[in-house]
Amino acid sequence: MSVTKPVSSGGLLSALSRLAIALSICLAIAFPGNPALANGTHVPSVEIFNGPAGPYHLSVFAVPQVKSFHITVYVTRQDGVIEVDFAQVRVSGKGPGAQDRFSSIELERPSIPGANLYLSNLPIDKAGRWALTVTVDSSIGHGVADMTVEAIEPPLLSSNIVILILLFAAFVAFFEFRRWRQRRGRQEA
């Protein structure tokens, strides 16, 4: 007559607590304090222009993602003076197709004193090469800069989500393998 050992709730609780700790470690590894992304995953910001435009020096950065194309223009004077008061910064663009274009959009200046930043979201809804024109006007003159940028489709999955799924699958496989070995060891005994 074979005697079966009753499974104690302590053994089950111990296994569940180990699983909870393992999942916590997975989460800590997969999400190491990354900033929250309000609109899902984003491509990184890239500098698309840095140079002269009339009496100005422009540094233009973009997050070139279709349907979420952010642009930032930093305006200083060519003579090294940083402050450019009351500039009007506009952007227009032409896309890969004949119908893919938008007319002049005025960029907004945030209410940060001394910051010569101008920001906007551009209505780019098609992937491909876009030609942008940035125009700056103020009391010191008129400046124009032309640049091109490749607008890309947003990624389907965040790499953090993929890592989390793979780590979870590895832990599940590990615990299932241990359980299978324990059962096999009991059957052999």
ABEGO torsion letter per residue (X at the ends): XBBBBBBBAAAAAAAAAAAAAAAAAAAAAABBGBBBBAAEBBBBBBBABBEBBEABBBBBBBBBBBGABBBBBBBBBAAGBABBBGBBBBBBBBBABAABBBBBBBBBBBABBGBABBBBBBBBABBEBBBBBBBBBBAAEBBBBBBBBBBBBBBABBAAAAAAAAAAAAAAAAAAAAAAAAAAAAAAX
